[in-house]
């Protein structure tokens, strides 16, 4: 089944989270054949959940350490204890703005596994790397964080070309297939791998994007903030699976 993940980034206060959940609950009732996850900011991991299990919750990051004197950090175990199923790791904003590297991310990945969370591990090349023909090399380097991860464990990989995130310039089908196929080949030892695409996914382009057989769903930023547009994207991913 395809998976669609809403990445809310640093958006929505408690009342806004609650309003989304109220509205989306009746919409989710009518969506079948697709798995849905919502990634709110840390304080709302509980509030963004659905008691009836129509969607699950993802955190947007987790600490690299288990516990201790790390002011401001949130551990994978804390996230799991709030009922989350997934954790997004290595989003390009974290890599770029918070300097997360291969080493930090492999530690975060290990913490996520210890806590029983399924990682949604993000990879993607920048505009400069793409024009220099380095896409495959960059993806390989980022995927190195998974070296110590058990290959039989369930894993979600989100291919998000950096130049396509929040820019309205989504990758064309060949670019998506190229990146996604490279990842699938590189991780061919992983039976439980799903590759998502992320970067300016909207209700208008979701049908065309999901038609690319190389991907098994979306990681959606801006267009996931409204229940209506997120519902449409979930439906596109669902119909492709049917
Ligand atoms: P976007 O963000 O859909 O707003 O481009 C995607 C992401 O950053 O995960």
Boltz pocket constraint, residues with backbone or C-beta under 6 A from the ligand:
constraints:
  - pocket:
      binder: B
      contacts: [[A, 7], [A, 160], [A, 164], [A, 165], [A, 166], [A, 167], [A, 168], [A, 198], [A, 199], [A, 200], [A, 201], [A, 219], [A, 220], [A, 221], [A, 222], [A, 223]]
      max_distance: 6.0
